[in-house]
Amino acid sequence: MELDEWELSAEELESLEIDALRQIAQRNNSTPTTSASSTNPCISGANSQLPPLRNSLSSTTSTFRDSSRTQNQSQTQTQVDGSLGSRVLPPSVAPKTADDCSKERPKHYVKFFLHASGSIAVRFPYDQALVNAVKKIPKATWNAKERLWIFPMSSLPSAEDILRETPGLNIEVENLDPLVRRAIAAAAAVPDLQDRYDKIPSYIESKLLPFQREGVRFALQQGGRALIADEMGLGKTLQAIAVTTCFPEAWPVLVLTPSSLRLHWATMIHEWLKIPPSDIVVLLSQCTGSNRGGFSVVSTAKGTARLDGVFNIVSYDSVPKLQGTLMSSEFKVVIADESHYLKNAQAKRTSASLPVIEKAQYAILLSGTPALSRPIELFKQLEALCPGVYKNVHEYGNRYCKGGVFGLYQGASNHEELHNLMKATLVIRRLKKDVLYELPVKRRQQVFLDLAEKDLRQIKALFLELGMVKDRIKASQSKEEHESLKFTEKGLINKIYTDSAEAKIPAVKEYLGTVIEAGCKFLIFAHHQPMIEAIHQFLLKKKVGCIRIDGSTPAASRQALVTDFQEKETIKAAVLSIKAGGVGLTLTAASTVIFAELSWTPGDLIQAEDRAHRIGQVSSVNVYYLLANDTVDDIIWDVVQHKLENLGQVLDGQDNTMEVSHSQLRSSPAKRTLNSYSSPTCSPKKQKTVNSYSSPTCSPMKQKTLDCYLKRCSSDTADAEPNSKHP
């Protein structure tokens, strides 16, 4: 193509070129180019857009343009640069200095955290150089399953130094929280006392279940200061008693417990340790009331008490009154049962109990629900066990209790870390489902209630009258007199039955308070309407979701109530009459059964137990009989045993009794034989366990009405025991 065909002068062509370059530069200002030039990136980018035009011009006017560009190059460059003078180079094409390159070196984020095993774990995105650095940490191992590097707490200082001094890597480390480091360091400093396990008497150790042995060893490993938080019904009381036997030189022992469980503790201590009842001191608000066990009962009526027993049992409510006495008594071993009673930092019992527990050399806390709703409820219990670590509630609250909307520290945060920290240092917890294969399918237990003297006064008068009527029956001379006196006797017994129910109501409600806090579903049976009504109203007052089935409940609505209990998590309790609720219902959502009263007919009690212990039950069933001395329970329990004996001899050819499993009589694992197992549990592993109706030891209450039951305690009836039912 000839130059003349453009019909433009060289100056006009140059002007067009400059104008094109300016437009391209303006376009590039809104969309920055990614190319770079050693001189001017904008012009270089513009030139790259014009090869066709520039090539055409160069093919026809190369000589002319060379000369004209020589003359106008300075002016042209000035104009272009002037038009683009406000252009700022994007960071992607700006020249980088050595300092910039150092600052923009890829940053590696490394996080140290507490692993569930109690060791330290490290997590980071894969980088071979960083992997090589972590491999240098002493005792570091690779957990392929979780894809984590893990090392012991003792290697943490070395790990920090290694990562900080690794050349060529820009590493940012998220380290352990100071509270976590302090807690782990404190746990590592306590002496491991597992060698004291052999001090446990063989008659106790042989009856511990494997997971209970593990609980005892855990407490010893933590220096004798631990929280056993097993689910309700897994034998926390027995584990605590076993721990105390490891430190006989540190006795006497102080037991802090809710008031409704004082006599229960005295009973268990006497039965397991074979300590004379006179060496077990029970602190009551008054010295009157029933004490058939022969325990040393002292009163707080004058604000002082002499706690000189080998075991001294005090309720939490009495601690504020006796704090001076308790602090001066130098108790080196303390058991705090239902330790969640100490959750409230403002409560008097908490402020009075904590110094006593902290001062003790060995302290065992027991609670199936150590934190009922929020992590802050754990703090005082942890402080009691380890005051040197948990000394600042704000430090703990800011770490683990954020997120609440109802007040300071009412939420939950870093819950996985808190769980791992508790597990590694102070707390052991097992759920029933986790140890199901070790449990018998059904266990019965007596719980003796503490009744006030005013509640027993009328019943005692009736018993005296009943005794006189019995004497008159023996001396009666005619059939008419005999029948008349028998009728009077029956009326008196029925009156005692009714009055006993009313007398037990306050103690039953107090016991239910501890069950409610456990958070489990339960069935509670009673016979008299005053007792049923009192229990129902108590649950409603406590805002516990419940159903009620008694004789007044229409048959058409009973199944709907059962369905609600089975399917709704908010329904925690079923209040049932022994007669109406004891047959035809399936209530397997609960594995805890409580009898507030007894029935004269043993079949009624067994049928009621089997509302939970039946097909569909996937857990071990715990049955609790709430008994009170000097009430009708003294008579009924004996009658029930006698009827079962007669029925068993007729139907089975052997003696049957409603035997109570205060203990699960098992041999040590090293001594077990196949014969010691008799009934399978419902666990998937289908491992067998001993008969749920294991022979109990003699009742410490020494009730004369249980003579026929106690005779059986002194003989080996293993061959005569009936097979337990399977759900």
C-alpha positions in Angstrom: 0.0 0.0 0.0 1.4 3.4 -1.0 1.5 6.3 1.4 -0.6 8.5 -1.0 -3.6 6.3 -0.6 -4.0 7.4 3.1 -4.1 11.1 1.9 -2.7 12.1 5.3 0.5 13.9 6.0 3.1 12.5 8.4 2.1 15.0 11.1 -1.5 13.9 10.8 -0.6 10.3 11.0 1.5 11.0 14.1 -1.4 12.9 15.7 -3.7 10.0 15.1 -1.3 7.6 16.6 -0.9 9.8 19.7 -4.7 10.1 20.1 -5.0 6.3 19.8 -2.4 5.8 22.4 -4.2 8.2 24.7 -7.5 6.4 24.4 -5.9 3.0 25.1 -4.1 4.4 28.1 -7.4 5.8 29.5 -9.1 2.4 28.9 -6.2 0.7 30.8 -6.7 3.1 33.7 -10.1 1.5 34.4 -8.8 -2.1 33.7 -5.2 -2.3 34.7 -2.9 -4.3 32.5 -1.1 -7.2 34.0 2.0 -6.8 31.8 5.0 -4.8 33.0 7.6 -2.7 31.2 11.0 -1.6 32.1 10.2 1.9 30.9 6.5 2.8 30.8 4.0 0.0 31.2 1.2 2.0 29.9 2.9 2.8 26.6 4.1 -0.7 26.3 0.6 -2.0 26.8 -0.7 0.5 24.2 1.8 -0.5 21.6 0.8 -4.1 22.0 -2.7 -3.2 20.9 -1.5 -1.6 17.6 0.6 -4.1 15.6 -1.6 -4.0 12.5 -1.5 -0.2 12.2 2.1 0.2 13.1 3.2 -2.6 10.7 1.3 -1.1 7.8 2.8 2.3 8.4 6.3 0.9 8.7 6.1 -1.0 5.4 5.5 2.2 3.4 6.9 5.1 5.3 9.8 3.6 7.3 12.3 6.1 6.1 10.0 9.1 6.5 8.8 8.1 9.9 12.3 7.5 11.1 13.3 11.0 10.3 10.0 12.6 11.5 10.1 10.5 14.7 13.6 11.7 15.3 12.4 15.3 15.2 9.2 14.8 17.2 10.1 12.0 19.7 10.8 14.3 22.5 7.5 16.2 22.0 5.5 13.1 21.6 6.8 11.3 24.7 6.2 14.4 26.7 2.6 14.6 25.6 1.9 11.0 26.2 3.5 11.1 29.7 1.7 14.2 30.5 -1.6 12.7 29.6 -0.9 9.7 31.8 0.9 11.4 34.6 -1.9 10.6 37.1 -1.7 6.8 36.5 -0.8 4.7 39.6 0.8 1.3 39.0 -1.2 -1.6 40.4 0.5 -3.6 43.2 0.7 -6.6 40.9 3.1 -4.8 38.5 4.9 -2.6 41.0 8.6 -3.3 41.4 9.2 -5.3 44.7 12.0 -4.6 47.1 13.7 -7.2 49.3 11.8 -6.0 52.3 8.5 -6.4 50.5 9.4 -10.0 49.6 10.2 -10.7 53.2 6.9 -9.3 54.4 4.9 -11.3 51.9 6.5 -14.6 52.6 3.7 -17.2 53.1 2.5 -17.3 56.7 2.0 -20.7 58.3 -0.6 -20.9 61.1 0.1 -23.6 63.7 -2.4 -24.3 66.6 -1.5 -26.1 69.8 -4.5 -27.6 71.7 -5.3 -30.2 74.3 -6.1 -33.5 72.9 -8.7 -35.9 74.4 -5.8 -38.2 75.4 -4.4 -35.5 77.7 -1.4 -34.8 75.4 -0.8 -31.8 73.2 -1.9 -31.9 69.6 -0.7 -29.6 66.8 -2.7 -28.7 63.7 -1.5 -26.9 60.6 -1.9 -26.9 56.8 0.4 -29.3 55.0 3.9 -27.9 54.3 6.9 -30.3 54.1 9.3 -27.8 55.7 6.9 -27.4 58.6 6.4 -31.2 58.9 10.2 -31.6 59.1 10.3 -29.0 61.9 7.5 -30.7 63.9 9.3 -34.1 63.6 12.1 -32.5 65.6 9.8 -32.1 68.6 10.7 -34.6 71.3 8.3 -37.6 71.5 6.1 -36.3 68.7 4.1 -38.9 66.9 1.7 -38.9 64.0 -1.9 -39.9 64.6 -3.0 -41.1 61.2 -6.6 -41.6 62.2 -7.1 -38.0 63.3 -4.3 -36.6 61.0 -2.6 -34.8 63.9 0.8 -34.6 65.4 0.7 -35.4 69.1 3.4 -34.9 71.8 3.4 -34.9 75.7 3.0 -31.7 77.7 6.7 -32.0 78.7 7.7 -31.4 75.1 5.8 -28.1 74.7 8.7 -25.7 75.6 10.9 -27.5 73.0 8.1 -27.4 70.4 7.8 -23.6 70.8 11.6 -23.1 70.5 11.8 -25.4 67.4 9.1 -23.6 65.5 10.3 -20.1 66.5 13.9 -20.9 65.3 13.1 -22.7 62.1 14.7 -20.7 59.2 12.9 -19.7 56.1 9.4 -20.1 57.6 7.0 -17.4 58.7 5.1 -19.2 61.5 2.3 -17.8 63.7 1.6 -20.1 66.7 -1.7 -20.2 68.6 -0.6 -21.5 71.9 -2.4 -23.2 74.8 -4.5 -20.9 77.1 -2.6 -20.1 80.3 -5.4 -21.8 82.4 -5.0 -25.0 80.5 -1.2 -24.9 80.9 -1.5 -24.3 84.6 -4.0 -27.1 85.1 -2.0 -29.7 83.2 1.2 -28.6 85.0 -0.5 -29.0 88.3 -1.9 -32.4 87.4 1.6 -33.6 86.4 3.0 -32.4 89.7 0.6 -34.5 92.0 1.9 -37.8 93.2 0.5 -40.9 91.5 -0.8 -43.1 94.4 -2.0 -46.1 92.4 0.3 -48.3 94.4 -2.1 -47.8 97.3 -4.8 -49.7 95.4 -3.7 -52.9 97.0 -4.8 -51.6 100.4 -8.4 -52.0 99.5 -9.8 -55.0 101.5 -10.3 -58.0 99.3 -14.0 -58.4 100.3 -14.6 -54.9 98.7 -12.2 -55.1 95.7 -13.6 -58.4 94.6 -17.1 -56.9 94.3 -16.0 -53.9 92.3 -17.0 -53.9 88.6 -14.2 -53.2 86.1 -15.2 -49.7 85.4 -15.5 -49.0 89.2 -11.9 -50.3 89.6 -10.9 -47.8 86.9 -12.7 -45.0 88.8 -10.8 -45.8 92.0 -7.5 -45.9 90.1 -8.2 -42.6 88.5 -8.8 -41.0 91.8 -5.5 -42.4 93.1 -3.7 -41.3 90.0 -4.8 -37.8 90.7 -3.3 -37.8 94.2 -6.6 -38.7 95.9 -8.4 -35.6 94.7 -10.9 -36.2 91.9 -14.5 -35.8 90.8 -16.3 -39.1 90.0 -19.1 -38.0 87.7 -20.6 -41.3 86.6 -24.2 -41.4 85.6 -26.8 -42.2 88.3 -26.9 -45.9 89.3 -23.3 -46.8 88.5 -22.0 -47.0 92.1 -20.2 -43.8 92.8 -20.8 -44.3 96.6 -19.0 -47.6 96.5 -16.1 -46.1 94.5 -15.7 -43.3 97.1 -15.7 -45.8 100.0 -13.1 -47.9 98.2 -10.9 -44.8 97.8 -11.0 -44.1 101.5 -9.7 -47.6 102.3 -6.5 -46.7 100.5 -5.7 -44.1 103.2 -6.6 -45.7 106.5 -3.8 -43.7 108.2 -5.6 -40.5 107.3 -8.9 -41.4 108.9 -11.4 -40.2 110.3 -13.4 -39.4 107.3 -16.0 -36.6 106.8 -18.9 -37.2 104.4 -20.9 -34.2 103.1 -24.2 -35.1 101.6 -27.8 -33.9 101.1 -29.9 -34.4 104.2 -32.0 -37.1 102.5 -29.0 -39.3 102.0 -27.4 -39.3 105.5 -28.8 -42.6 106.7 -28.2 -44.1 103.3 -24.5 -43.3 103.6 -24.4 -44.6 107.1 -26.0 -47.9 105.9 -23.6 -48.3 103.0 -20.5 -47.5 105.1 -21.5 -50.1 107.8 -22.3 -52.7 105.2 -19.2 -52.3 103.1 -16.6 -51.6 105.7 -18.0 -53.6 108.5 -17.5 -50.7 110.8 -19.5 -50.9 114.1 -22.5 -48.6 113.9 -21.3 -46.8 117.0 -18.3 -45.6 115.0 -20.5 -43.9 112.4 -21.6 -40.5 113.5 -24.7 -39.1 111.8 -25.5 -35.4 112.3 -29.2 -34.7 112.5 -31.2 -31.6 113.3 -32.6 -33.5 116.3 -31.7 -36.7 118.1 -35.2 -38.1 118.0 -36.5 -40.2 115.2 -35.8 -43.7 114.1 -32.3 -45.1 114.5 -32.6 -48.8 114.3 -29.2 -49.1 112.8 -27.6 -48.1 116.1 -25.6 -45.2 114.6 -24.2 -42.5 116.8 -26.7 -39.7 116.2 -25.7 -36.1 117.3 -27.8 -33.0 117.1 -27.0 -29.5 115.8 -29.8 -28.0 118.0 -27.3 -26.1 120.1 -25.1 -25.1 117.2 -22.3 -27.4 118.1 -21.7 -31.1 117.7 -19.0 -33.6 118.6 -17.8 -35.3 115.5 -15.6 -38.1 116.9 -16.6 -41.0 114.7 -14.5 -42.9 112.3 -16.9 -41.8 109.6 -18.8 -38.5 110.2 -21.9 -37.8 108.1 -23.0 -34.2 107.8 -25.6 -32.5 105.5 -24.6 -29.5 103.4 -27.2 -27.4 105.2 -25.5 -28.0 108.5 -22.0 -27.0 107.4 -22.4 -23.3 107.8 -23.4 -23.8 111.5 -20.4 -26.1 112.1 -17.7 -24.6 109.9 -15.5 -23.8 112.9 -15.9 -27.3 114.3 -15.2 -28.9 110.9 -12.1 -26.7 110.3 -10.6 -27.5 113.7 -11.3 -31.2 113.4 -8.5 -31.7 110.9 -10.4 -34.1 108.5 -7.8 -35.3 106.0 -10.3 -37.3 103.9 -13.5 -35.7 102.7 -16.3 -37.1 100.5 -18.7 -34.6 99.0 -21.7 -36.4 97.6 -23.9 -34.7 95.1 -21.3 -32.1 94.7 -23.4 -30.0 92.4 -25.0 -28.7 95.6 -21.9 -26.5 95.6 -22.5 -24.9 92.2 -23.9 -21.6 93.5 -21.0 -19.4 94.6 -23.3 -17.1 96.6 -24.8 -20.0 98.7 -23.8 -20.2 102.3 -23.3 -24.0 102.1 -20.8 -23.4 99.2 -18.7 -20.7 101.0 -18.7 -22.8 104.2 -17.9 -26.2 102.5 -15.1 -25.2 100.1 -12.5 -24.4 102.8 -13.2 -27.8 104.5 -12.7 -29.6 101.2 -9.7 -27.5 100.2 -8.0 -28.1 103.5 -8.3 -31.9 103.3 -5.4 -33.9 101.9 -7.7 -36.2 100.0 -11.1 -35.2 98.6 -13.5 -37.2 96.4 -16.4 -35.3 94.9 -19.4 -37.3 93.6 -22.1 -36.1 91.2 -23.9 -37.6 88.3 -24.7 -34.1 87.1 -21.8 -31.9 88.1 -23.0 -29.1 85.7 -26.7 -29.1 85.3 -26.9 -26.5 82.5 -23.8 -24.3 82.2 -20.1 -24.7 82.5 -19.9 -22.0 85.2 -21.6 -24.5 87.6 -18.4 -26.5 87.5 -16.1 -23.8 88.7 -16.7 -24.1 92.5 -16.3 -27.8 92.4 -13.0 -27.5 90.4 -11.9 -24.8 92.8 -12.6 -27.1 95.8 -10.3 -29.8 94.3 -7.6 -27.6 92.9 -7.7 -24.0 94.3 -4.3 -23.2 93.0 -5.4 -23.6 89.4 -9.0 -22.4 89.5 -8.5 -19.2 91.5 -10.0 -16.6 89.2 -13.7 -17.0 88.1 -13.2 -14.3 85.4 -10.4 -16.2 83.8 -12.5 -19.3 83.7 -15.6 -17.5 82.7 -14.0 -15.6 79.8 -12.6 -18.9 78.4 -15.5 -21.3 78.9 -18.7 -19.4 79.7 -19.1 -16.8 76.9 -22.2 -16.5 74.7 -25.0 -16.4 77.3 -27.8 -13.9 77.1 -29.2 -14.1 80.6 -26.2 -12.8 82.5 -22.5 -12.9 83.0 -20.8 -16.2 82.2 -24.2 -17.9 81.5 -23.1 -19.3 78.1 -20.7 -21.9 76.9 -17.5 -21.6 74.8 -14.5 -23.8 74.1 -16.5 -26.7 75.4 -14.3 -29.4 73.7 -11.2 -28.0 75.3 -12.9 -27.9 78.7 -14.1 -31.5 78.3 -10.6 -32.6 77.5 -9.1 -30.6 80.3 -11.5 -32.1 82.9 -10.9 -35.6 81.6 -7.1 -35.2 81.7 -6.8 -33.8 85.1 -9.7 -34.1 87.6 -12.9 -35.7 86.3 -13.9 -39.2 85.3 -17.3 -39.9 83.9 -19.0 -43.0 82.5 -22.5 -43.3 81.1 -24.7 -46.3 81.6 -24.7 -47.1 77.9 -20.9 -47.2 77.9 -20.6 -49.9 80.6 -23.9 -51.7 80.0 -22.2 -55.0 79.3 -20.7 -55.0 82.8 -24.0 -54.3 84.6 -26.7 -56.7 85.8 -30.0 -56.3 84.0 -31.9 -55.3 87.1 -30.7 -54.1 90.5 -32.7 -53.4 93.6 -31.6 -51.1 96.4 -33.1 -50.0 99.7 -32.9 -46.3 100.6 -33.7 -45.6 104.2 -35.4 -42.3 104.8 -35.0 -40.0 107.8 -38.4 -39.1 109.3 -38.9 -36.4 111.8 -40.1 -37.3 115.3 -43.4 -35.4 114.8 -44.2 -37.4 111.8 -43.6 -40.7 113.7 -45.4 -39.9 116.9 -48.8 -41.0 115.8 -47.5 -44.1 114.1 -45.6 -45.2 117.2 -48.8 -44.8 119.2 -50.6 -47.0 116.7 -47.9 -49.6 116.9 -48.2 -49.7 120.7 -51.9 -50.2 120.4 -51.4 -52.9 117.8 -49.1 -54.7 120.2 -51.7 -54.7 122.9 -54.3 -56.1 120.5 -52.0 -58.9 119.5 -51.5 -59.8 123.1 -55.3 -59.8 123.6 -55.7 -62.1 120.5 -53.3 -64.6 122.1 -55.3 -64.5 125.3 -58.8 -64.6 123.7 -61.1 -67.4 125.0 -63.8 -67.5 122.4 -64.1 -67.5 118.6 -66.2 -64.4 118.5 -63.7 -62.4 120.6 -60.8 -63.7 118.5 -62.5 -62.6 115.2 -63.4 -59.3 116.7 -59.8 -58.6 117.8 -58.5 -59.8 114.4 -60.8 -57.2 112.8 -59.5 -54.6 115.1 -55.9 -55.6 114.3 -56.6 -55.3 110.6 -58.0 -51.9 111.0 -55.0 -50.7 113.0 -52.6 -52.0 110.4 -54.5 -50.2 107.6 -54.4 -47.1 109.7 -50.7 -47.5 110.1 -50.4 -48.0 106.4 -52.2 -44.7 105.7 -50.4 -42.7 108.3 -47.1 -44.1 107.2 -47.7 -42.8 103.7 -48.4 -39.3 105.0 -45.4 -39.4 107.3 -43.1 -40.3 104.5 -44.2 -37.5 102.1 -41.6 -34.8 103.2 -38.7 -37.3 103.1 -39.8 -38.7 99.7 -40.0 -35.2 98.2 -36.6 -34.4 99.5 -35.2 -37.6 98.0 -36.9 -36.8 94.7 -35.1 -33.5 94.6 -31.8 -35.3 94.1 -33.3 -37.5 91.4 -34.6 -34.5 89.5 -31.2 -33.0 89.4 -29.8 -36.1 87.9 -31.8 -35.3 84.8 -32.8 -38.9 84.0 -36.3 -40.2 83.2 -37.8 -42.2 86.1 -41.0 -43.9 87.2 -42.2 -43.4 90.8 -44.9 -45.7 92.2 -47.1 -45.1 95.2 -50.3 -46.5 96.6 -52.2 -43.9 98.6 -53.7 -40.8 96.9 -52.2 -38.3 99.4 -48.7 -39.6 98.4 -49.5 -39.7 94.7 -50.9 -36.2 94.8 -48.0 -34.8 96.9 -45.5 -36.2 94.5 -47.4 -34.9 91.4 -47.7 -31.4 92.9 -44.0 -31.4 93.9 -42.9 -32.2 90.3 -45.2 -29.6 88.9 -43.8 -27.0 91.4 -40.3 -28.0 90.3 -41.4 -27.5 86.6 -40.6 -31.1 85.8 -42.5 -32.5 82.8 -44.5 -35.5 84.0 -47.5 -37.8 83.4 -49.8 -39.2 86.0 -51.7 -42.5 85.8 -53.8 -43.7 88.7 -57.3 -45.2 89.2 -59.0 -41.9 88.1 -57.2 -41.8 84.8 -59.6 -42.8 81.9 -58.4 -45.9 80.1 -58.8 -44.2 76.8 -56.2 -41.5 77.6 -53.6 -43.8 79.2 -51.9 -44.8 76.0 -51.5 -41.2 74.9 -49.8 -40.5 78.2 -47.5 -43.5 77.8 -46.6 -42.3 74.2 -45.8 -38.8 75.5 -43.5 -40.3 78.1 -41.8 -42.7 75.7 -41.3 -40.1 72.9 -40.9 -36.7 74.5 -37.6 -35.7 76.0 -39.3 -33.0 78.1 -41.4 -35.6 80.0 -39.0 -36.7 82.7 -41.2 -38.5 85.2 -44.2 -40.8 85.4 -46.2 -40.7 88.6 -48.0 -44.1 88.9 -50.2 -45.9 91.3 -49.0 -49.4 92.0 -52.3 -51.0 90.9 -53.3 -48.9 87.9 -49.9 -48.1 86.6 -48.3 -51.4 87.4 -49.8 -53.5 84.6 -50.3 -53.2 80.8 -47.9 -50.3 80.3 -44.6 -50.1 78.5 -42.4 -47.4 79.9 -38.9 -48.4 78.8 -37.8 -44.8 78.2 -36.9 -44.9 81.9 -34.3 -47.1 83.5 -34.9 -45.8 87.0 -37.8 -47.1 89.1 -38.7 -45.7 92.5 -41.2 -47.0 95.1 -42.4 -44.4 97.5 -44.6 -47.1 99.1 -44.8 -50.8 99.3 -47.6 -53.1 98.3 -48.8 -56.1 100.4 -48.6 -58.2 97.2 -45.1 -59.0 95.9 -46.5 -59.6 92.4 -47.7 -56.0 92.3 -44.2 -54.8 93.0 -42.6 -57.1 90.4 -45.2 -56.1 87.8 -44.5 -52.5 88.5 -40.7 -53.0 88.2 -41.3 -54.6 84.8 -42.9 -51.5 83.3 -39.4 -50.5 82.6 -37.7 -53.9 82.8 -39.2 -55.5 79.7 -38.7 -56.0 76.0 -37.5 -52.7 74.5 -35.3 -51.7 77.4 -31.7 -51.1 76.3 -30.3 -50.2 79.7 -29.8 -51.7 83.1 -32.7 -51.0 85.4 -32.2 -49.6 88.9 -35.0 -50.1 91.4 -35.0 -48.0 94.6 -37.3 -48.8 97.5 -37.7 -45.8 99.8 -38.2 -47.3 103.3 -38.6 -45.8 106.7 -38.1 -47.6 110.0 -40.9 -47.6 112.6 -43.5 -47.4 109.9 -45.6 -49.9 108.0 -42.6 -50.7 105.9 -41.3 -52.8 108.8 -44.4 -55.1 108.4 -44.9 -55.1 104.6 -41.3 -56.0 103.7 -41.5 -59.1 105.9 -44.8 -60.1 104.5 -43.6 -59.7 100.9 -40.6 -61.9 101.6 -42.7 -64.6 103.2 -45.2 -64.6 100.3 -42.4 -64.9 97.8 -40.9 -67.8 99.7 -44.2 -69.7 99.6 -44.9 -68.9 96.0 -41.4 -69.9 94.9 -41.5 -73.2 96.7 -44.8 -74.0 95.1 -44.1 -72.9 91.5 -40.3 -73.2 91.2 -39.4 -75.7 93.9 -37.0 -73.2 95.4 -37.0 -70.1 97.6 -37.7 -66.7 96.0 -37.1 -63.4 97.6 -37.0 -59.8 96.5 -33.3 -59.6 97.2 -31.7 -56.2 97.3 -28.4 -55.5 95.6 -26.7 -53.2 97.9 -23.6 -54.7 96.2 -23.1 -56.6 93.1 -21.4 -59.7 94.4 -18.8 -60.6 91.9 -15.4 -62.2 92.0 -12.3 -60.5 90.9 -11.6 -60.9 87.2 -8.7 -63.1 87.9 -10.9 -65.5 89.8 -13.9 -65.5 87.6 -15.2 -68.7 86.0 -18.0 -69.3 83.6 -20.2 -70.4 86.4 -20.2 -66.9 87.9 -22.1 -65.6 84.9 -25.8 -66.3 84.7 -27.7 -63.7 82.8 -26.9 -61.8 79.6 -27.4 -58.1 79.4 -29.0 -56.3 76.5 -25.8 -54.9 75.1 -24.9 -55.5 71.5 -21.9 -57.5 72.6 -24.2 -59.8 74.5 -21.7 -60.3 77.2 -22.9 -62.1 80.2 -23.1 -60.8 83.7 -24.0 -62.2 87.1 -27.5 -62.7 88.2 -29.1 -59.3 89.0 -30.5 -60.7 92.2 -27.2 -61.2 93.9 -27.1 -62.2 97.5 -26.9 -59.2 99.7 -25.1 -58.9 103.0 -27.1 -58.5 106.2 -29.1 -55.3 106.4 -27.5 -52.9 108.9 -30.8 -51.8 110.1 -31.3 -55.1 111.9 -35.0 -55.0 111.7 -36.6 -57.9 113.5 -39.3 -58.0 110.8 -36.7 -59.0 108.3 -35.5 -62.0 110.2 -36.5 -64.5 107.5 -34.7 -62.3 104.9 -31.6 -62.0 107.1 -31.3 -65.7 107.6 -30.8 -66.1 104.0 -27.9 -63.6 104.1 -25.7 -65.9 106.2 -25.9 -68.8 103.8 -24.8 -69.3 100.3 -27.9 -69.4 98.1 -26.3 -69.1 94.8 -27.6 -72.5 93.6 -31.1 -71.6 94.7 -31.3 -68.2 93.2 -34.0 -67.8 90.5 -32.9 -66.7 87.1 -33.5 -63.0 86.5 -35.9 -61.8 83.9 -34.5 -60.5 80.7 -36.0 -57.3 79.1 
